[in-house]
Amino acid sequence: MTRWNKVTGVASAVISSTTFGLIPLFTISLLAVGMGSPTILCYRFLIAAVAMVVIMLFSRRSFKLAGDQIFAVVILSILYASTAILLLESYKSIPSGIATTIHFLYPLAVTLTMSWLYKEKMSRSIYIAVLISLFGIALLAWGNHTEGDFRRGVTFALLTVITYAAYIIGVKRSRASKIDSVVLTFYVLTFGALLFFLYAMATTGIESVHRLSNWRDLIMLALVCTVLSDYTLIIAIKRIGSTQTSILGSMEPLTAVIVGVIYFNEHIDTTSIVGLILIIVAVVMVIVQSTGLREESTELQETSSGEDELS
């Protein structure tokens, strides 16, 4: 793996997790004005899919998939869409910072799965980073108190751990791993759009959107938190692997807590601050490990940088 691939892989992982952590910023405001979950998800993925069509046409990429890749793409799309709806439902019952905090247990699932199932060797510093980040997450959760249907919200958030971990591992280990990053992003979001269109039509229907502020939130949710987040996630997984990408995902709860404090007036105490500091320490450890400032413990197959760059 070249040094450039390592650096861009780490940068992509940080961008992906940070933009994913912005989801509550645009989603909660839409829920607050009474917009239903099916409508939010439908618009989010439809706008994202349209954006990806434009990118595909502009970059002159082929829409063709090999026969053995179609099933993998469909499964990945279902996993990504499931994560989106479960996380959104969790926001209705528990604060966004808590939901994102619980969601961040997925790096542990990814690390253990890659180590036990795929026999991927991990350096001691990676294991330490996992433990530090999880301890930081625990402090964040401990430092926040919630009201409402806590059990329901926690259940939905915990289910995202399974779906998102499976998605991250699938991008690296399934037949979809050979698909160009832009093309894979296009199909994941397009299949997701189809699923949520059917979901909306079968439940509440697709609500009309009249306010410009709501359109702004939907567009930002689609382009920043979906297109940019998923595209950079796929690049990161291909360049630095599933495990290190998932650990760098600790920027998600960090971002969510900051958003909660600034925009939703959520209280942050000393325990939460300590948790945030530990998360940052874990991220720095992975960055140092991944960019080659320390010797890497694993050798990942180098992927062609040309196929992952927008032309």
PAZAPA-4460 file (N, C-alpha, C; in steps of 0.05 Angstrom, whole numbers, plus 32768, in hexadecimal, padded with zeros to 4 digits):
% residues 311
    n_x    n_y    n_z   ca_x   ca_y   ca_z    c_x    c_y    c_z   seq   type   mol
   8011   7FE8   8000   8000   8000   8000   8012   8019   8000     1      M     A
   800C   802C   7FEE   801C   8044   7FED   8015   8057   8003     2      T     A
   8027   8068   800A   8023   807C   801F   800B   808E   8018     3      R     A
   8008   8095   7FFE   7FF2   80A5   7FF5   7FD7   8098   7FFA     4      W     A
   7FD6   807E   7FF4   7FBD   8070   7FF9   7FB6   806F   8017     5      N     A
   7FCA   806C   8028   7FC5   806C   8045   7FBA   8087   804E     6      K     A
   7FC7   809D   8045   7FBF   80B8   804D   7FA3   80BE   8043     7      V     A
   7F9D   80B8   802A   7F83   80BE   801F   7F6E   80AC   802B     8      T     A
   7F76   8094   8032   7F63   8081   803F   7F5B   808C   805A     9      G     A
   7F6E   8095   806A   7F68   80A0   8085   7F57   80B9   8082    10      V     A
   7F5F   80CB   806F   7F50   80E4   806B   7F33   80DE   8063    11      A     A
   7F2F   80CA   8052   7F14   80C2   8049   7F04   80B7   8060    12      S     A
   7F10   80A7   8072   7F02   809C   8089   7EF9   80B2   809C    13      A     A
   7F0A   80C6   80A0   7F03   80DC   80B2   7EED   80ED   80A6    14      V     A
   7EEE   80F2   808C   7ED9   8102   807E   7EBF   80F2   8080    15      I     A
   7EC0   80D9   807A   7EA8   80C8   807B   7E9A   80C8   8096    16      S     A
   7EAA   80C3   80AB   7E9E   80C2   80C5   7E94   80DD   80CF    17      S     A
   7EA2   80F2   80C8   7E9A   810D   80D0   7E80   8115   80C3    18      T     A
   7E7E   8110   80A9   7E65   8117   809A   7E4E   8105   80A3    19      T     A
   7E54   80EC   80A9   7E3F   80DA   80B3   7E34   80E4   80CD    20      F     A
   7E46   80EE   80DE   7E3F   80F9   80F8   7E2D   8112   80F6    21      G     A
   7E2C   811E   80DF   7E1B   8136   80DB   7DFE   812F   80D5    22      L     A
   7DF8   8115   80D2   7DDC   810D   80CC   7DC8   8118   80DF    23      I     A
   7DCC   8117   80FA   7DB8   8123   810C   7DB3   8140   8108    24      P     A
   7DC7   814F   80FF   7DC4   816C   80FB   7DAD   8172   80E7    25      L     A
   7DAC   8162   80D2   7D97   8167   80BD   7D7E   8156   80C1    26      F     A
   7D81   813F   80CE   7D6A   812D   80D2   7D58   8136   80E8    27      T     A
   7D62   813E   80FF   7D52   8145   8115   7D41   815D   810F    28      I     A
   7D4C   8170   8100   7D3C   8188   80F9   7D25   8180   80E7    29      S     A
   7D28   816C   80D6   7D13   8163   80C5   7CFD   8154   80D5    30      L     A
   7D06   8144   80E8   7CF3   8136   80F9   7CE3   814A   810A    31      L     A
   7CF1   8160   8112   7CE4   8174   8123   7CCD   8182   8116    32      A     A
   7CCE   8184   80FB   7CB8   8192   80ED   7CA2   817E   80E4    33      V     A
   7CA5   8165   80ED   7C90   8151   80E8   7C94   8140   80D0    34      G     A
   7CAB   8142   80C3   7CAF   8131   80AB   7CB4   8114   80B4    35      M     A
   7CA7   8101   80A7   7CA9   80E5   80AE   7CC3   80D9   80A5    36      G     A
   7CCB   80C4   80B4   7CE4   80B6   80AD   7CE5   80AB   8091    37      S     A
   7CCF   809F   8087   7CCF   8094   806B   7CD5   80AB   8057    38      P     A
   7CC9   80C2   805B   7CCD   80D8   8048   7CE9   80E2   8049    39      T     A
   7CF4   80E5   8061   7D10   80EF   8064   7D23   80DC   8056    40      I     A
   7D20   80C2   805B   7D32   80AF   804F   7D2F   80AD   8031    41      L     A
   7D16   80AF   8028   7D11   80AE   800B   7D1E   80C5   7FFD    42      C     A
   7D1A   80DE   8006   7D26   80F5   7FFA   7D44   80F4   7FFC    43      Y     A
   7D4E   80EC   8013   7D6B   80EB   8018   7D79   80D9   8003    44      R     A
   7D6E   80C1   7FFF   7D7B   80AE   7FED   7D75   80B4   7FD0    45      F     A
   7D5D   80BF   7FCA   7D57   80C7   7FAE   7D6A   80DD   7FA4    46      L     A
   7D6D   80F2   7FB5   7D7F   8108   7FAE   7D9B   80FE   7FAB    47      I     A
   7DA4   80EC   7FBD   7DBF   80E1   7FBC   7DC2   80D0   7FA2    48      A     A
   7DAE   80C1   7F9B   7DB0   80B0   7F83   7DB2   80C1   7F6A    49      A     A
   7DA2   80D7   7F69   7DA3   80E9   7F52   7DBF   80F6   7F50    50      V     A
   7DCA   80FE   7F67   7DE5   8109   7F67   7DFA   80F5   7F5C    51      A     A
   7DF7   80DC   7F64   7E09   80C8   7F5B   7E07   80C2   7F3D    52      M     A
   7DEE   80C4   7F32   7DEA   80C1   7F15   7DFA   80D6   7F07    53      V     A
   7DF8   80EF   7F10   7E06   8105   7F04   7E24   8101   7F05    54      V     A
   7E2E   80F7   7F1C   7E4B   80F2   7F1F   7E53   80DB   7F0C    55      I     A
   7E43   80C7   7F0B   7E4A   80B0   7EF9   7E4C   80B9   7EDC    56      M     A
   7E38   80C9   7ED3   7E38   80D3   7EB7   7E4F   80E6   7EB2    57      L     A
   7E54   80F8   7EC5   7E69   810C   7EC2   7E84   80FF   7EC1    58      F     A
   7E89   80EA   7ED1   7EA3   80DC   7ED1   7EA4   80C5   7EBD    59      S     A
   7E8F   80C1   7EAE   7E8E   80AD   7E98   7E94   8091   7EA2    60      R     A
   7E8A   808B   7EB9   7E8E   8070   7EC3   7E78   805D   7EB9    61      R     A
   7E7F   8044   7EB7   7E6D   8030   7EAE   7E59   8027   7EC4    62      S     A
   7E40   8023   7EBD   7E2C   801A   7ED0   7E2C   7FFC   7ED2    63      F     A
   7E3C   7FEE   7EC2   7E3B   7FD1   7EC0   7E46   7FC4   7ED9    64      K     A
   7E38   7FAF   7EE2   7E42   7F9F   7EF8   7E44   7F82   7EEE    65      L     A
   7E58   7F74   7EF9   7E5A   7F57   7EF3   7E44   7F49   7F01    66      A     A
   7E3C   7F32   7EF5   7E25   7F23   7F00   7E29   7F1B   7F1D    67      G     A
   7E41   7F14   7F25   7E46   7F0B   7F40   7E48   7F22   7F54    68      D     A
   7E47   7F3B   7F4A   7E49   7F52   7F5C   7E2E   7F5D   7F64    69      Q     A
   7E19   7F57   7F54   7DFF   7F62   7F59   7DF4   7F5B   7F74    70      I     A
   7DF5   7F42   7F7B   7DEA   7F39   7F95   7DF9   7F47   7FAC    71      F     A
   7E13   7F49   7FAA   7E22   7F57   7FBF   7E1A   7F74   7FC2    72      A     A
   7E16   7F81   7FAB   7E0E   7F9D   7FAC   7DF2   7FA0   7FB9    73      V     A
   7DE0   7F8E   7FB2   7DC5   7F8F   7FBE   7DC6   7F8C   7FDC    74      V     A
   7DD6   7F79   7FE6   7DD8   7F74   8003   7DE5   7F8C   8010    75      I     A
   7DFA   7F98   8004   7E06   7FB0   8010   7DF2   7FC7   8011    76      L     A
   7DE2   7FCA   7FFC   7DCE   7FDF   7FFC   7DBA   7FDC   8012    77      S     A
   7DB1   7FC3   8017   7D9E   7FBE   802C   7DAA   7FC4   8048    78      I     A
   7DC4   7FBC   804B   7DD1   7FC2   8065   7DD4   7FE0   806A    79      L     A
   7DDC   7FEF   8055   7DDF   800C   8058   7DC5   8019   805D    80      Y     A
   7DB0   8011   804E   7D95   801D   8052   7D8A   8016   806E    81      A     A
   7D8F   7FFD   8077   7D86   7FF5   8091   7D93   8006   80A7    82      S     A
   7DAD   800C   80A4   7DBA   801D   80B7   7DAE   8038   80B8    83      T     A
   7DA7   8043   80A1   7D9B   805E   809F   7D80   805F   80AE    84      A     A
   7D6F   804C   80A9   7D54   804D   80B5   7D55   8047   80D3    85      I     A
   7D66   8034   80DB   7D68   802D   80F7   7D73   8045   8108    86      L     A
   7D87   8052   80FD   7D93   8069   810B   7D7F   8080   810D    87      L     A
   7D70   8085   80F7   7D5C   809A   80F8   7D47   8094   810D    88      L     A
   7D3E   807B   810E   7D2A   8073   8122   7D34   8076   813E    89      E     A
   7D4E   8071   8142   7D59   8074   815D   7D59   8091   8166    90      S     A
   7D5C   80A4   8153   7D5B   80C1   815A   7D41   80C9   8166    91      Y     A
   7D2B   80BA   8161   7D11   80C1   816B   7D0E   80BB   8188    92      K     A
   7D1F   80A9   8193   7D1C   80A0   81AE   7D33   80A9   81C1    93      S     A
   7D4A   80AD   81B6   7D61   80B5   81C7   7D70   80CB   81B9    94      I     A
   7D7F   80DB   81C8   7D8E   80F1   81BC   7DA1   80E7   81A6    95      P     A
   7DA6   80F8   8192   7DB6   80F0   817B   7DD2   80E9   8184    96      S     A
   7DDD   80F7   8198   7DF8   80F0   81A1   7DFA   80D4   81AD    97      G     A
   7DE5   80CC   81BC   7DE5   80B2   81C7   7DE2   809D   81B2    98      I     A
   7DCF   80A2   819F   7DCB   808F   8189   7DE4   808A   8179    99      A     A
   7DF2   80A0   8172   7E0B   809E   8163   7E21   8090   8173   100      T     A
   7E21   8096   818D   7E34   8089   819F   7E31   806B   819F   101      T     A
   7E18   8061   81A2   7E12   8045   81A1   7E19   8039   8186   102      I     A
   7E12   8048   8171   7E18   803F   8155   7E36   803A   8152   103      H     A
   7E46   8049   8160   7E63   8047   815D   7E6F   802E   8169   104      F     A
   7E5F   801C   8174   7E69   8002   817C   7E70   7FF1   8164   105      L     A
   7E69   7FFA   814C   7E6F   7FEA   8134   7E8D   7FE5   812F   106      Y     A
   7EA0   7FF7   8137   7EBC   7FF1   8133   7EC5   7FD7   8142   107      P     A
   7EB9   7FD3   815A   7EBF   7FBB   8169   7EB6   7FA2   8159   108      L     A
   7E9E   7FA4   814E   7E93   7F8E   813E   7EA4   7F89   8126   109      A     A
   7EAD   7F9E   8118   7EBE   7F9B   8100   7ED9   7F8F   8108   110      V     A
   7EE5   7F9A   811D   7F00   7F90   8125   7EFF   7F73   812D   111      T     A
   7EEC   7F6B   813D   7EEA   7F4F   8145   7EE4   7F3D   812E   112      L     A
   7ED2   7F45   811C   7ECB   7F34   8105   7EE3   7F31   80F3   113      T     A
   7EF1   7F46   80ED   7F08   7F45   80DB   7F1E   7F34   80E7   114      M     A
   7F21   7F36   8101   7F36   7F27   810F   7F2F   7F09   8112   115      S     A
   7F17   7F03   811A   7F0F   7EE7   811F   7F06   7ED8   8106   116      W     A
   7EF6   7EE5   80F6   7EEB   7ED8   80DE   7EFE   7ED8   80C6   117      L     A
   7F0B   7EEF   80C2   7F1C   7EF2   80AB   7F3A   7EF0   80B2   118      Y     A
   7F40   7EEB   80CC   7F5B   7EE7   80D5   7F6E   7EFF   80CE   119      K     A
   7F62   7F17   80CE   7F73   7F2E   80C9   7F82   7F35   80E2   120      E     A
   7F9D   7F38   80DF   7FAE   7F3E   80F6   7FAC   7F5B   80FD   121      K     A
   7FAB   7F60   8117   7FA9   7F7C   8121   7FC1   7F82   8133   122      M     A
   7FCC   7F9A   8130   7FE1   7FA2   8142   7FD6   7FA9   815D   123      S     A
   7FE8   7FA9   8171   7FE0   7FAF   818C   7FD4   7FCB   818E   124      R     A
   7FDF   7FDE   817F   7FD5   7FFA   8180   7FB8   7FFC   8176   125      S     A
   7FB1   7FEB   8162   7F95   7FEC   8158   7F82   7FE2   816D   126      I     A
   7F89   7FCC   817B   7F78   7FC1   8190   7F75   7FD6   81A7   127      Y     A
   7F8C   7FE3   81AD   7F8B   7FF7   81C2   7F79   800F   81BA   128      I     A
   7F7B   8016   81A0   7F6A   802C   8196   7F4D   8025   8197   129      A     A
   7F46   800C   8191   7F2A   8003   8193   7F20   8006   81B0   130      V     A
   7F30   7FFC   81C3   7F28   7FFD   81DF   7F25   801A   81E9   131      L     A
   7F38   802B   81E1   7F37   8047   81E9   7F1E   8054   81DE   132      I     A
   7F19   8050   81C4   7F02   805C   81B7   7EE8   8053   81C4   133      S     A
   7EE6   8038   81CA   7ECE   802E   81D6   7ECA   8039   81F3   134      L     A
   7EE0   803C   8201   7EDE   8048   821C   7ED5   8065   821A   135      F     A
   7EDF   8073   8206   7ED7   808E   8202   7EB9   8090   81FB   136      G     A
   7EB0   807D   81EA   7E93   807C   81E3   7E82   8076   81FC   137      I     A
   7E8C   8064   820D   7E7D   805D   8226   7E7B   8076   8238   138      A     A
   7E90   8086   823A   7E8F   809E   824A   7E7B   80B2   823E   139      L     A
   7E7B   80B4   8224   7E67   80C6   8217   7E4B   80BE   821E   140      L     A
   7E46   80A4   821C   7E2B   809A   8223   7E24   809E   8241   141      A     A
   7E38   8099   8252   7E35   809C   826E   7E30   80B9   8276   142      W     A
   7E3D   80CB   8267   7E3B   80E7   826E   7E22   80F5   8264   143      G     A
   7E11   80E5   8255   7DF8   80F1   824B   7DE1   80E2   8256   144      N     A
   7DCC   80F0   825D   7DB4   80E3   8268   7D9D   80E8   8255   145      H     A
   7D8C   80D4   8251   7D78   80D6   823D   7D5C   80D0   8248   146      T     A
   7D48   80DA   823B   7D2D   80D4   8242   7D1F   80C8   822A   147      E     A
   7D06   80BF   822E   7CF8   80B3   8217   7CFA   8095   8217   148      G     A
   7CF3   808A   8200   7CF4   806D   81FD   7D10   8063   81F9   149      D     A
   7D1F   8061   820F   7D3B   805B   820D   7D41   8040   8201   150      F     A
   7D31   802C   820A   7D36   8010   8200   7D32   800F   81E2   151      R     A
   7D1E   801B   81D8   7D18   801B   81BB   7D2F   8028   81AC   152      R     A
   7D38   803F   81B5   7D4D   804E   81A7   7D67   803E   81A8   153      G     A
   7D6E   8033   81BF   7D86   8024   81C1   7D86   800B   81AF   154      V     A
   7D6F   7FFE   81AE   7D6C   7FE6   819D   7D72   7FEC   8180   155      T     A
   7D66   8002   8176   7D6A   800A   815A   7D88   8011   8156   156      F     A
   7D93   8020   8169   7DB0   8028   8166   7DC2   800F   8166   157      A     A
   7DBC   7FFC   8177   7DCC   7FE3   8178   7DCA   7FD3   815E   158      L     A
   7DB3   7FD3   8152   7DB0   7FC5   8138   7DC1   7FD1   8122   159      L     A
   7DC6   7FEC   8124   7DD7   7FF8   8110   7DF4   7FEF   8112   160      T     A
   7DFB   7FE6   812A   7E16   7FDB   812E   7E1A   7FC3   811C   161      V     A
   7E06   7FB2   811A   7E07   7F9A   810A   7E07   7FA1   80EC   162      I     A
   7DF3   7FB1   80E4   7DF0   7FB7   80C8   7E08   7FC7   80BD   163      T     A
   7E12   7FDA   80CC   7E28   7FEB   80C1   7E42   7FDC   80C1   164      Y     A
   7E47   7FCB   80D6   7E5F   7FBB   80D6   7E5F   7FA7   80BE   165      A     A
   7E48   7F9B   80B9   7E45   7F89   80A3   7E4A   7F97   8088   166      A     A
   7E40   7FB0   8086   7E44   7FBF   806E   7E62   7FC5   8069   167      Y     A
   7E6F   7FCE   807E   7E8C   7FD5   807C   7E9C   7FBC   8074   168      I     A
   7E97   7FA6   8081   7EA5   7F8D   807B   7E9F   7F84   805F   169      I     A
   7E85   7F86   8057   7E7D   7F7E   803C   7E8A   7F8D   8026   170      G     A
   7E8E   7FA7   802A   7E9B   7FB7   8015   7EB7   7FAD   8010   171      V     A
   7EC5   7FA4   8025   7EE0   7F9A   8022   7EE2   7F7D   801A   172      K     A
   7ECF   7F6C   8023   7ED2   7F4F   8021   7EBF   7F42   800C   173      R     A
   7EAB   7F50   8003   7E98   7F44   7FF0   7EA2   7F48   7FD4   174      S     A
   7E93   7F3E   7FC1   7E9A   7F41   7FA4   7E98   7F5E   7F9C   175      R     A
   7E8B   7F6E   7FAC   7E88   7F8B   7FA6   7EA2   7F9A   7FAA   176      A     A
   7EB6   7F8D   7FB6   7ECF   7F9B   7FBC   7EDE   7FA2   7FA3   177      S     A
   7ED8   7F95   7F8C   7EE6   7F9B   7F73   7ED8   7FB1   7F63   178      K     A
   7EC2   7FBA   7F6D   7EB3   7FCF   7F5E   7EBF   7FEA   7F64   179      I     A
   7EC1   7FFB   7F50   7ECA   8016   7F53   7EBA   8025   7F69   180      D     A
   7EC7   8035   7F78   7EBA   8042   7F90   7EA2   8053   7F88   181      S     A
   7EA5   8062   7F72   7E8F   8073   7F6A   7E77   8062   7F61   182      V     A
   7E7D   804D   7F52   7E68   803B   7F48   7E5A   802D   7F5F   183      V     A
   7E69   8023   7F72   7E5D   8016   7F89   7E4C   8029   7F99   184      L     A
   7E55   8041   7F9E   7E45   8055   7FAC   7E2B   805B   7F9D   185      T     A
   7E2D   805D   7F83   7E15   8061   7F73   7E00   804B   7F77   186      F     A
   7E09   8032   7F75   7DF6   801C   7F78   7DEA   8019   7F94   187      Y     A
   7DFB   801D   7FA8   7DF2   801B   7FC4   7DDC   8030   7FC9   188      V     A
   7DE1   8049   7FC0   7DCE   805E   7FC5   7DB5   805C   7FB4   189      L     A
   7DB9   8052   7F9B   7DA2   804F   7F89   7D8F   8039   7F93   190      T     A
   7D9A   8022   7F9A   7D8A   800D   7FA5   7D7C   8016   7FBF   191      F     A
   7D8B   8025   7FCF   7D80   8030   7FE8   7D68   8043   7FE2   192      G     A
   7D6B   8053   7FCD   7D56   8065   7FC5   7D3D   8056   7FBD   193      A     A
   7D41   8040   7FAE   7D2A   802F   7FA6   7D1C   8023   7FBF   194      L     A
   7D2C   8019   7FD1   7D21   800D   7FE9   7D11   8021   7FF9   195      L     A
   7D1B   8039   7FFD   7D0D   804D   800D   7CF5   8059   7FFE   196      F     A
   7CF6   805A   7FE4   7CDF   8062   7FD4   7CC8   804F   7FD9   197      F     A
   7CCE   8035   7FD7   7CB9   8021   7FDC   7CAF   8021   7FF9   198      L     A
   7CC2   8026   800B   7CBB   8028   8028   7CA8   803F   802D   199      Y     A
   7CAF   8056   8021   7C9E   806E   8025   7C82   806A   8019   200      A     A
   7C81   805E   8001   7C68   805A   7FF3   7C56   8046   8002   201      M     A
   7C63   8033   8010   7C54   801E   801E   7C4B   8027   803A   202      A     A
   7C56   803E   8044   7C4F   8046   805F   7C41   8062   805F   203      T     A
   7C51   8077   8061   7C45   8091   8063   7C41   80A0   8049   204      T     A
   7C4C   8095   8034   7C4D   80A4   801B   7C64   80B8   801C   205      G     A
   7C69   80C5   8005   7C7E   80D9   8004   7C72   80F5   8008   206      I     A
   7C79   8101   801E   7C6E   811B   8026   7C7A   8131   8014   207      E     A
   7C6B   8146   8010   7C75   815D   8001   7C87   816E   8012   208      S     A
   7C9A   817B   8006   7CAD   818C   8015   7CAA   81A8   800A   209      V     A
   7CA3   81BB   801B   7C9D   81D6   8011   7CB2   81EB   801B   210      H     A
   7CBD   81E6   8032   7CD0   81F9   803E   7CEC   81F6   8031   211      R     A
   7CF8   820D   802B   7D13   820C   8020   7D27   8201   8035   212      L     A
   7D22   8207   804E   7D34   81FD   8063   7D33   81DE   8064   213      S     A
   7D1C   81D2   805F   7D1A   81B5   805F   7D28   81A9   8047   214      N     A
   7D26   81B6   8030   7D34   81AD   8018   7D53   81AF   801D   215      W     A
   7D5B   81C5   802A   7D77   81C8   8031   7D81   81B1   8042   216      R     A
   7D72   81AA   8056   7D7A   8194   8068   7D7B   8179   8059   217      D     A
   7D67   8174   8047   7D66   815C   8038   7D7D   815A   8025   218      L     A
   7D84   8170   8018   7D9A   8170   8004   7DB5   816B   8013   219      I     A
   7DB8   8179   8029   7DD1   8175   8038   7DD3   8159   8043   220      M     A
   7DBD   814E   804C   7DBC   8133   8056   7DC3   811F   8040   221      L     A
   7DBA   8124   8027   7DBF   8113   8011   7DDC   8115   8006   222      A     A
   7DE5   812E   8002   7DFF   8132   7FF5   7E16   812F   8008   223      L     A
   7E14   813B   8020   7E2A   813A   8033   7E2B   8120   8044   224      V     A
   7E14   811A   8050   7E13   8104   8063   7E0F   80E9   8055   225      C     A
   7E08   80E9   803B   7E03   80D0   802E   7E17   80CB   8017   226      T     A
   7E16   80DD   8002   7E28   80D9   7FEB   7E45   80DB   7FF4   227      V     A
   7E4D   80F2   8000   7E69   80F6   8008   7E71   80E2   801D   228      L     A
   7E60   80DD   8030   7E67   80CB   8046   7E6C   80AE   803C   229      S     A
   7E59   80A4   802B   7E5C   8089   8022   7E73   8085   800E   230      D     A
   7E76   8099   7FFD   7E8C   8097   7FE9   7EA7   8097   7FF7   231      Y     A
   7EAC   80A9   800A   7EC5   80AA   8018   7EC9   8091   802A   232      T     A
   7EB2   8086   8034   7EB4   806E   8044   7EBE   8057   8033   233      L     A
   7EB4   8054   801B   7EBC   803E   800A   7EDA   8041   8002   234      I     A
   7EE2   8059   7FFC   7EFE   805E   7FF6   7F10   8056   800E   235      I     A
   7F08   805F   8026   7F18   8058   803E   7F1A   803A   8042   236      A     A
   7F04   802C   803F   7F04   800F   8043   7F17   8002   8030   237      I     A
   7F17   800A   8017   7F28   7FFE   8002   7F45   8005   8007   238      K     A
   7F4B   801B   8013   7F67   8024   8016   7F74   801D   8031   239      R     A
   7F65   801E   8046   7F71   8018   8060   7F63   8000   806E   240      I     A
   7F4F   7FF5   8062   7F42   7FDE   806D   7F2A   7FE4   807F   241      G     A
   7F1A   7FCF   8084   7F02   7FD2   8094   7F07   7FDA   80B1   242      S     A
   7F1B   7FCE   80BD   7F1F   7FD2   80DA   7F27   7FEF   80E0   243      T     A
   7F3C   7FF9   80D2   7F46   8014   80D8   7F31   8029   80D0   244      Q     A
   7F23   8024   80BB   7F0D   8036   80B2   7EF8   8038   80C8   245      T     A
   7EF0   8021   80D3   7EDB   8021   80E7   7EE4   802F   8101   246      S     A
   7EFD   802C   8108   7F07   803A   8120   7F08   8058   811C   247      I     A
   7F10   8061   8104   7F0F   807D   80FF   7EF3   8088   80FE   248      L     A
   7EDF   8076   80FE   7EC3   807E   80FF   7EBC   808B   811A   249      G     A
   7ECF   808B   812D   7EC9   8098   8146   7EC4   80B6   8144   250      S     A
   7ECA   80C1   812C   7EC4   80DD   8128   7EA6   80E1   8127   251      M     A
   7E97   80CB   8122   7E79   80CE   8120   7E6D   80D7   813B   252      E     A
   7E72   80C9   8151   7E66   80D2   816A   7E71   80ED   8173   253      P     A
   7E8B   80F1   816D   7E97   810B   8174   7E88   8122   8166   254      L     A
   7E83   811E   814C   7E74   8132   813D   7E58   8135   8147   255      T     A
   7E4B   811E   814D   7E2F   811F   8156   7E2C   812E   8170   256      A     A
   7E3F   8129   8182   7E3E   8137   819C   7E42   8155   8199   257      V     A
   7E55   815C   8188   7E5A   8179   8183   7E41   8186   8177   258      I     A
   7E35   8179   8164   7E1C   8183   8157   7E06   8186   816C   259      V     A
   7E04   8172   817E   7DEF   8172   8193   7DF3   818A   81A5   260      G     A
   7E0C   818F   81AD   7E12   81A5   81BF   7E0D   81C0   81B2   261      V     A
   7E16   81C3   8199   7E14   81DD   818B   7DF8   81E4   8181   262      I     A
   7DEC   81D0   8174   7DD2   81D5   8167   7DB9   81CD   8177   263      Y     A
   7DBC   81B9   8188   7DA4   81AF   8197   7DA6   81B4   81B5   264      F     A
   7DBB   81C4   81BD   7DBE   81CC   81D9   7DC0   81B4   81EC   265      N     A
   7DCC   819E   81E3   7DCF   8187   81F4   7DE7   818D   8207   266      E     A
   7DE4   8184   8220   7DF8   8189   8235   7E0F   8176   8232   267      H     A
   7E27   817F   8236   7E3F   816E   8236   7E4E   8172   8250   268      I     A
   7E53   815C   825F   7E60   815F   8279   7E7D   8156   8278   269      D     A
   7E8A   8156   828E   7EA7   814E   8290   7EAC   8132   8286   270      T     A
   7E9A   8120   828D   7E9D   8104   8284   7E9C   8102   8266   271      T     A
   7E8A   8110   825A   7E88   8110   823C   7EA1   811C   8230   272      S     A
   7EAC   8131   823C   7EC4   813E   8231   7EDB   812A   8232   273      I     A
   7EDE   811B   8247   7EF3   8107   8249   7EEF   80F2   8233   274      V     A
   7ED6   80EA   822F   7ED0   80D7   821A   7ED8   80E1   81FF   275      G     A
   7ED3   80FA   81F9   7EDA   8107   81E0   7EF8   8106   81DC   276      L     A
   7F07   810D   81F1   7F24   810D   81F0   7F2F   80F1   81EA   277      I     A
   7F24   80DD   81F6   7F2C   80C1   81F1   7F27   80B9   81D4   278      L     A
   7F11   80C2   81C9   7F0A   80BC   81AD   7F1F   80C8   819B   279      I     A
   7F26   80E1   81A1   7F3A   80EF   8190   7F55   80E1   8192   280      I     A
   7F5C   80D8   81AA   7F75   80C9   81AD   7F75   80AF   819C   281      V     A
   7F5F   80A1   819D   7F5C   8088   818D   7F5F   808E   816F   282      A     A
   7F52   80A3   8166   7F54   80AB   814A   7F70   80B1   8142   283      V     A
   7F7E   80C0   8153   7F9A   80C7   814D   7FAB   80AE   814B   284      V     A
   7FA6   809B   815D   7FB6   8082   815D   7FB2   8073   8143   285      M     A
   7F9A   8072   8139   7F94   8064   8120   7FA0   8073   8109   286      V     A
   7F9F   808E   8109   7FAB   809D   80F4   7FC9   8099   80F2   287      I     A
   7FD6   8099   810A   7FF3   8094   810B   7FF9   8078   8100   288      V     A
   7FE9   8065   8108   7FEE   8049   80FF   7FE8   8046   80E1   289      Q     A
   7FD3   8052   80D7   7FCA   804E   80BC   7FDC   805D   80A7   290      S     A
   7FE6   8074   80AF   7FF5   8084   809B   8013   807C   809A   291      T     A
   801A   8067   80A9   8035   805D   80A7   804A   806B   80B9   292      G     A
   8040   807C   80CB   8053   8088   80DE   805D   8074   80F1   293      L     A
   804D   805E   80F4   8057   8046   8103   8053   802F   80F0   294      R     A
   8061   801A   80F4   8060   8003   80E2   8045   7FF6   80E4   295      E     A
   8039   7FF1   80CD   801F   7FE4   80CC   8021   7FC6   80D2   296      E     A
   800D   7FBC   80DE   800D   7F9F   80E5   8000   7F8E   80CF   297      S     A
   7FF1   7F9B   80BD   7FE4   7F8C   80A8   7FEB   7F97   808D   298      T     A
   7FEB   7F86   8079   7FEF   7F8E   805E   7FD5   7F8B   804F   299      E     A
   7FCB   7FA2   8046   7FB2   7FA1   8036   7FB9   7FA3   8019   300      L     A
   7FA9   7F96   8008   7FAE   7F97   7FEC   7FAA   7FB3   7FE2   301      Q     A
   7FBC   7FBC   7FD1   7FBB   7FD7   7FC6   7FA6   7FD7   7FB0   302      E     A
   7F95   7FEB   7FB2   7F80   7FEE   7F9D   7F89   8005   7F8B   303      T     A
   7F80   8004   7F73   7F86   8018   7F5F   7F7A   8032   7F67   304      S     A
   7F8B   8047   7F6B   7F81   8061   7F73   7F71   806E   7F5C   305      S     A
   7F77   8066   7F44   7F6A   8072   7F2E   7F4C   806D   7F2D   306      G     A
   7F44   8055   7F35   7F27   804E   7F34   7F17   805B   7F49   307      E     A
   7F24   8066   7F5E   7F16   8071   7F74   7F14   808F   7F73   308      D     A
   7F20   809C   7F5F   7F21   80B9   7F5D   7F0D   80C2   7F49   309      E     A
   7EFF   80D7   7F4F   7EEC   80E3   7F3C   7EFC   80F1   7F26   310      L     A
   7EF6   80EA   7F0E   7F04   80F8   7EF8   7EF2   810E   7EEE   311      S     A
***
